[in-house]
Amino acid sequence: MHILISALSRFNCPSGICRYATNLAKCLGEIEQISRITLVLGSWQEKYFIEDLQIDSEKIKIFPVNIKNSSIYRNIWFIFQLPKLTKIINPELLHISFPIPFIRFLFPCSVVATIHDFYPFENPDNFGFPNYIFNQLFTKICVKNADGITCVSQVTLSRLRYYFPKIYRKKLSTVIYNYVNFKNIQSKSINMIENTPFILAVAQHRKNKNLDLLVQTYGFLVQNEQINSQTKLVIVGSEGPETKKLVQLVNNLSLEKSVIFTSSLSDPELCWLYQNCELFVCTSTSEGFCLPLVEALYFSCKIVCSDIPILREVGDSNCTYFSLAGETIKILSTAIINVYRQDIIKSKMNNFRFGKATVVEKYLDFYHKIMSCNYE
């Protein structure tokens, strides 16, 4: 089976969407039933997909698209040029890795789309005005036109049912968790924090990530000498609407030398962070899945995360949860101190429920169902 994966996006460095597309390609590329994978990227993405995300399978062929990296050019390409490319390379199935605008009858093969979240509807501040209007529109088009929909969590599937009840009843949809595997990744240390204890968070600078709470709590712990004064807070994630506020907050708390913002990390560097952090913290108010949490679980990190349904679904009993109601700074600081005291031997998880065997079986089953329906 030949699968075409559409992963062209605006990002100039690794992001959650990029990691999903990479993991999907790697996952499918390791099984016999898949003979070829064509991964469509923007020309600006090719280098970091190969070097940072380490795409090196013989089955995976990268097709770089040389267009201007702007929303207008990208969306025009999705609507008019992606169908032409599909007809030329003739895959059995097109897998759209995140919602894009497309016209279904222009495609000669089955089309599956992955929905990660419904942020355009639930967290429009992540996109700003008028961008969120277009994001809502593109999500509607994608959900309506795809032959089948994979959701990354039960929570996301429930939101699909809420926002598109008629489509949900008529269309094939399923939950397939994100695939995570650092098996062949050799970790690479980061000089600026080597030999330094640190707390880790991996999140874009968006309002729903609630990073201001984490910064304030970290400042509270340092000020009250509840953690080692040498302990840093490392926040990995691309800049966004909340970046200026976060930087100003760090300055106001005089934490410029203690809070480290970084992004554009390679998989080996990210791997090293998970392996060496004192603990991992996720303070989100909402998520579609939270891939960083799964990556932290993979390395059996000590984990503190907010008590919301999706993080309970993903983290299960392997995390310490804190409530977002009440005096959240004190609540979170107590959770962090309690986890610090836990005696956990860090090692990669066995029988990982987000591993290849489980994910591959579900993808293949869903692909066959979609293709069978289209042939009838």
C-alpha positions as CSV (number, residue, x, y, z in Angstrom):
1,M,0.0,0.0,0.0
2,H,1.3,3.5,-0.9
3,I,0.3,6.2,1.6
4,L,0.6,9.9,0.8
5,I,0.9,12.0,4.0
6,S,0.3,15.8,3.7
7,A,2.5,17.5,6.3
8,L,3.1,20.9,4.6
9,S,2.7,23.6,7.3
10,R,4.0,27.0,8.3
11,F,6.5,25.8,10.9
12,N,10.2,26.6,10.3
13,C,11.3,24.3,13.1
14,P,10.0,21.1,14.8
15,S,6.5,21.4,16.3
16,G,3.9,19.1,17.6
17,I,2.2,18.8,14.2
18,C,5.5,18.0,12.6
19,R,6.3,15.4,15.2
20,Y,2.9,13.8,14.6
21,A,3.5,13.6,10.8
22,T,7.0,12.2,11.4
23,N,5.9,9.6,13.9
24,L,3.1,8.6,11.6
25,A,5.4,8.1,8.6
26,K,8.0,6.2,10.7
27,C,5.3,4.0,12.3
28,L,3.8,3.0,8.9
29,G,7.2,2.7,7.3
30,E,8.1,-0.2,9.7
31,I,5.4,-2.6,8.5
32,E,5.3,-4.9,5.5
33,Q,1.8,-4.0,4.4
34,I,3.0,-0.4,3.6
35,S,5.3,-0.4,0.5
36,R,5.8,3.3,0.1
37,I,5.2,6.6,2.0
38,T,5.3,9.9,0.3
39,L,5.7,12.8,2.8
40,V,4.7,16.2,1.4
41,L,6.5,19.1,3.1
42,G,7.3,22.7,2.4
43,S,10.8,23.2,1.1
44,W,11.5,25.1,4.3
45,Q,10.7,22.0,6.3
46,E,12.8,19.5,4.5
47,K,16.1,20.0,6.4
48,Y,14.7,19.8,10.0
49,F,12.5,16.8,9.1
50,I,15.6,14.9,7.9
51,E,18.2,16.2,10.5
52,D,16.2,17.0,13.6
53,L,13.3,14.6,13.3
54,Q,15.6,12.0,11.7
55,I,13.6,10.8,8.7
56,D,15.9,8.1,7.2
57,S,13.7,5.2,6.1
58,E,14.1,3.9,2.6
59,K,10.3,3.6,2.3
60,I,9.7,7.3,3.1
61,K,10.2,9.6,0.2
62,I,10.1,13.3,0.9
63,F,8.4,15.5,-1.6
64,P,9.3,19.2,-1.0
65,V,7.0,21.9,-2.3
66,N,8.7,25.1,-3.3
67,I,6.2,27.8,-2.6
68,K,6.1,31.0,-0.6
69,N,5.5,30.2,3.1
70,S,2.4,32.2,3.7
71,S,-1.1,31.1,4.6
72,I,-2.5,32.3,1.2
73,Y,0.0,30.3,-0.8
74,R,-0.2,27.2,1.3
75,N,-4.0,27.1,1.2
76,I,-4.1,27.7,-2.5
77,W,-1.6,24.8,-2.9
78,F,-3.8,22.5,-0.8
79,I,-6.9,23.3,-2.8
80,F,-5.5,23.2,-6.4
81,Q,-2.0,21.5,-6.4
82,L,-2.4,18.7,-3.8
83,P,-5.0,17.0,-6.0
84,K,-2.8,17.2,-9.0
85,L,0.2,15.7,-7.1
86,T,-2.1,12.9,-5.8
87,K,-3.1,12.0,-9.4
88,I,0.6,12.0,-10.5
89,I,2.0,9.7,-7.7
90,N,-1.2,7.7,-7.5
91,P,-1.3,6.5,-3.8
92,E,-4.0,4.2,-2.5
93,L,-4.8,6.7,0.3
94,L,-4.1,10.3,1.3
95,H,-3.6,11.0,5.0
96,I,-4.0,14.7,5.9
97,S,-2.0,15.2,9.1
98,F,-4.0,18.3,10.3
99,P,-7.1,20.1,9.0
100,I,-6.6,21.8,5.6
101,P,-9.1,23.1,3.0
102,F,-9.6,20.7,0.2
103,I,-12.3,19.7,-2.4
104,R,-13.0,16.0,-2.1
105,F,-14.1,15.1,-5.7
106,L,-10.7,16.3,-7.0
107,F,-8.9,13.4,-5.4
108,P,-8.8,10.0,-7.0
109,C,-8.1,8.1,-3.8
110,S,-9.5,7.7,-0.3
111,V,-8.8,10.6,2.1
112,V,-8.3,10.3,5.9
113,A,-7.8,13.3,8.1
114,T,-6.4,13.6,11.6
115,I,-8.1,16.0,14.1
116,H,-5.8,16.9,17.0
117,D,-8.1,19.4,18.8
118,F,-10.8,21.9,18.4
119,Y,-8.8,24.9,19.5
120,P,-10.3,27.2,16.8
121,F,-13.7,26.8,18.5
122,E,-12.6,26.4,22.1
123,N,-9.5,28.6,22.3
124,P,-9.7,31.2,19.5
125,D,-7.2,33.4,21.4
126,N,-4.5,30.9,20.3
127,F,-5.0,32.2,16.7
128,G,-6.2,35.8,17.1
129,F,-8.7,37.7,15.0
130,P,-9.5,37.1,12.2
131,N,-7.2,34.0,11.9
132,Y,-9.4,31.8,14.1
133,I,-12.3,32.3,11.7
134,F,-10.3,30.7,8.9
135,N,-9.1,28.0,11.2
136,Q,-12.7,27.2,12.1
137,L,-13.7,27.2,8.4
138,F,-10.8,24.9,7.4
139,T,-11.7,22.5,10.2
140,K,-15.3,22.4,9.0
141,I,-14.2,21.7,5.4
142,C,-11.8,19.0,6.4
143,V,-14.3,17.2,8.7
144,K,-17.0,17.4,6.1
145,N,-14.9,16.3,3.1
146,A,-12.7,13.5,4.5
147,D,-13.8,9.9,4.0
148,G,-12.7,9.0,7.5
149,I,-11.5,10.9,10.6
150,T,-8.9,9.8,13.2
151,C,-9.0,11.6,16.5
152,V,-5.9,11.6,18.7
153,S,-7.9,11.0,21.9
154,Q,-11.4,10.1,23.3
155,V,-11.7,13.7,24.4
156,T,-11.1,15.0,20.8
157,L,-13.6,12.4,19.5
158,S,-16.2,13.6,22.0
159,R,-15.7,17.2,20.8
160,L,-16.1,16.0,17.2
161,R,-19.4,14.6,18.2
162,Y,-20.4,17.8,20.0
163,Y,-19.5,20.2,17.1
164,F,-20.4,18.0,14.2
165,P,-23.1,15.6,15.4
166,K,-24.6,14.9,11.9
167,I,-21.2,14.2,10.4
168,Y,-20.2,12.1,13.3
169,R,-23.2,9.9,12.9
170,K,-22.7,9.4,9.2
171,K,-18.9,9.2,8.9
172,L,-16.3,6.6,9.9
173,S,-14.3,8.0,12.8
174,T,-11.9,6.4,15.4
175,V,-9.4,7.2,18.1
176,I,-5.8,6.4,17.4
177,Y,-3.2,7.7,19.9
178,N,0.0,9.4,18.7
179,Y,2.9,7.0,18.2
180,V,6.0,7.7,20.3
181,N,9.3,5.9,19.9
182,F,12.8,7.2,20.8
183,K,14.3,3.7,20.4
184,N,17.0,4.6,17.9
185,I,17.6,8.1,19.1
186,Q,21.0,8.9,20.7
187,S,20.5,11.7,23.2
188,K,22.6,14.9,22.8
189,S,23.2,17.1,25.8
190,I,22.4,20.9,25.8
191,N,25.4,22.8,27.0
192,M,23.6,25.7,28.7
193,I,22.0,23.4,31.2
194,E,24.4,20.5,31.4
195,N,25.2,19.5,35.0
196,T,22.3,21.7,36.2
197,P,19.1,20.5,37.8
198,F,16.0,21.6,36.0
199,I,12.2,21.3,35.7
200,L,10.9,20.7,32.2
201,A,7.9,22.0,30.3
202,V,7.3,21.5,26.6
203,A,4.5,23.7,25.3
204,Q,3.9,26.5,22.8
205,H,3.4,30.0,24.2
206,R,-0.4,29.8,24.0
207,K,-3.0,30.8,26.6
208,N,-4.4,27.3,27.1
209,K,-0.9,26.0,28.0
210,N,-1.1,28.2,31.2
211,L,2.6,28.7,31.3
212,D,2.3,31.9,33.4
213,L,1.0,29.7,36.3
214,L,4.1,27.5,36.0
215,V,6.5,30.5,36.0
216,Q,4.7,32.0,39.0
217,T,4.8,28.7,40.9
218,Y,8.5,28.2,40.1
219,G,9.2,31.7,41.4
220,F,7.2,31.0,44.6
221,L,9.2,27.8,45.1
222,V,12.5,29.5,44.7
223,Q,11.5,32.5,46.8
224,N,10.4,30.2,49.7
225,E,13.5,28.0,49.3
226,Q,11.4,24.9,48.7
227,I,13.6,23.8,45.8
228,N,17.3,24.1,45.2
229,S,18.2,27.7,44.2
230,Q,20.3,26.3,41.3
231,T,17.3,24.5,39.8
232,K,16.3,26.0,36.4
233,L,12.9,26.0,34.7
234,V,13.3,25.0,31.0
235,I,10.3,25.8,28.7
236,V,10.6,24.2,25.3
237,G,8.2,25.6,22.7
238,S,7.7,28.0,19.8
239,E,6.8,31.6,20.4
240,G,3.1,32.6,20.2
241,P,0.5,35.0,21.5
242,E,1.7,34.7,25.1
243,T,5.4,35.1,24.5
244,K,5.6,38.8,25.5
245,K,3.6,38.3,28.6
246,L,5.7,35.4,29.7
247,V,9.0,37.3,29.2
248,Q,7.6,40.3,31.1
249,L,6.5,38.0,33.9
250,V,9.9,36.4,34.1
251,N,11.5,39.9,34.3
252,N,9.0,41.1,36.9
253,L,9.9,38.1,39.1
254,S,13.7,38.7,38.5
255,L,14.0,35.1,37.1
256,E,15.9,36.0,33.9
257,K,18.8,33.8,34.8
258,S,16.6,30.9,36.0
259,V,13.9,30.5,33.4
260,I,15.2,29.3,30.0
261,F,13.0,29.6,26.9
262,T,14.2,27.4,24.0
263,S,12.8,25.9,20.8
264,S,13.9,24.3,17.5
265,L,15.4,21.3,19.3
266,S,16.3,18.1,17.6
267,D,14.9,14.8,18.8
268,P,18.3,13.9,20.3
269,E,18.3,17.1,22.4
270,L,14.6,16.6,23.4
271,C,15.4,13.1,24.4
272,W,18.2,14.3,26.6
273,L,15.9,16.8,28.3
274,Y,13.4,14.1,29.2
275,Q,16.1,11.8,30.5
276,N,17.7,14.4,32.7
277,C,14.9,16.6,34.0
278,E,14.1,16.6,37.7
279,L,10.5,16.4,36.8
280,F,8.1,17.3,33.9
281,V,5.2,19.7,34.4
282,C,2.1,20.3,32.2
283,T,-0.2,23.1,33.4
284,S,-2.6,23.1,30.4
285,T,-6.2,24.1,30.8
286,S,-7.1,22.2,27.6
287,E,-5.4,19.8,25.2
288,G,-6.2,17.7,22.2
289,F,-3.7,15.0,23.2
290,C,-0.5,16.4,24.7
291,L,2.3,14.6,22.9
292,P,5.0,15.9,25.3
293,L,3.2,14.2,28.2
294,V,3.4,10.9,26.3
295,E,7.1,11.5,25.6
296,A,7.7,12.1,29.3
297,L,5.8,8.9,30.1
298,Y,8.0,7.1,27.6
299,F,11.1,8.0,29.8
300,S,9.2,7.4,33.1
301,C,9.8,11.0,34.2
302,K,8.4,12.3,37.4
303,I,5.2,14.1,36.2
304,V,2.9,16.8,37.5
305,C,0.0,17.8,35.4
306,S,-3.3,19.6,35.6
307,D,-6.4,17.6,36.4
308,I,-8.3,17.8,33.2
309,P,-10.0,14.9,31.3
310,I,-7.5,14.6,28.5
311,L,-4.4,14.4,30.7
312,R,-6.2,11.8,32.9
313,E,-6.9,9.8,29.7
314,V,-3.3,10.0,28.5
315,G,-1.5,10.0,31.9
316,D,-3.7,7.4,33.6
317,S,-2.2,6.6,37.0
318,N,1.4,7.5,36.1
319,C,1.1,11.2,36.9
320,T,0.4,13.4,39.9
321,Y,-2.5,15.7,39.2
322,F,-3.3,19.1,40.6
323,S,-6.5,21.1,40.5
324,L,-6.9,24.3,38.5
325,A,-9.5,25.5,41.0
326,G,-8.6,27.6,44.1
327,E,-5.2,28.9,45.0
328,T,-3.5,27.3,42.0
329,I,0.0,28.5,42.8
330,K,0.0,26.9,46.2
331,I,-1.8,23.8,44.9
332,L,0.8,23.3,42.1
333,S,3.8,24.0,44.4
334,T,2.6,21.4,46.8
335,A,2.2,18.9,44.0
336,I,5.7,19.6,42.8
337,I,7.3,19.3,46.2
338,N,5.4,16.0,46.8
339,V,6.6,14.6,43.5
340,Y,10.2,15.7,44.2
341,R,10.1,13.5,47.3
342,Q,9.0,10.4,45.4
343,D,11.6,7.8,44.8
344,I,11.3,6.8,41.1
345,I,14.0,5.0,39.1
346,K,13.8,6.4,35.6
347,S,13.7,3.9,32.7
348,K,11.8,3.6,29.4
349,M,8.4,2.1,29.8
350,N,7.7,-1.4,28.7
351,N,4.3,-2.5,27.2
352,F,3.9,1.1,26.1
353,R,0.3,1.7,25.0
354,F,1.4,4.4,22.7
355,G,3.9,2.1,20.9
356,K,4.1,0.9,17.4
357,A,2.3,-2.4,17.6
358,T,-1.0,-1.0,18.9
359,V,-0.9,2.1,16.7
360,V,0.0,0.3,13.5
361,E,-2.8,-2.2,13.9
362,K,-5.4,0.5,14.3
363,Y,-4.2,2.5,11.4
364,L,-4.2,-0.4,9.0
365,D,-7.6,-1.5,10.1
366,F,-9.0,2.0,9.7
367,Y,-7.4,2.4,6.3
368,H,-8.9,-0.8,5.0
369,K,-12.3,0.1,6.3
370,I,-12.2,3.5,4.5
371,M,-10.9,2.0,1.2
372,S,-13.5,-0.8,1.3
373,C,-16.3,1.7,1.7
374,N,-15.1,3.8,-1.2
375,Y,-14.9,0.7,-3.5
376,E,-18.4,-0.4,-2.7
